[in-house]
Amino acid sequence: MIGFTVPLQRYVTVRVADGDPFEVLHAYIEANGLANNKRGLALEVYPVHNPKWPSEANVFIPLA
């Protein structure tokens, strides 16, 4: 297992049953006048024993 420290910043996050969570988050960012931190690290967090995309993944996108 690998561990690392997540940089302190603001993120938007979502978990969806179907579809692309990145599309959902980018639409939310645009609709709310926010900006993606393109130099930040986008994260996908999966449960260890049930890694299913996208229904069991939490997706985080950093905000500028």
N, C-alpha and C positions, 0 to 999 in steps of 0.2 A: 504494500500500500504506500502511496506517495502522499505527503502532506506539504502544504505551503500556506503562506499567509495571504489572504485576500486583501488587496489594497483598500484603504478606507476611502470611500466615495459613495455617491448616491447611485442606486440601481433601480431599474424597473424589472418586475418579475412576473412570470405567468406559468401556469400549468394548464394545458389543454387536452381534452380527450381525443380530438381529431384535428387534423390540419397542421399547419406549420407555426409553432410558437414564435419564431422569429418574425414572421409576417404580422402576427397579432401585435407584438411589441413595437415594431417599427411603425405600424399604423397608429398605435396609441401615442407614441412619441411625437409623430407629425401632427396628429389631431389636437394635442395639448401644447403645441408650441415649444416642445423640449428639443434638446439636441443630444445625439449619441456621441459619447466620447470615443472617437475612432482609434485612439491610442490605448484605450483601456481594454481590459480582458473580459470578454463575454464568457459566461460560465453555463455549463449544463451539469446539473446535479442529479444523479441517479441513485435509487436505493441499491444497496449492495446485492441483495438477493433477488431482485426483480427488475432488471434494467430494460424497461420497455420504452421505446420512442414512439410517440411523444407523450403518451398518457401517464407515464410514471416519472417523467423528468421535469425538474424545475429549471427554467431558463432565466438567466439574469443578464441584462445588458446595462453597461455603465452609462451614466449621463454626464454630459459636459458641464 
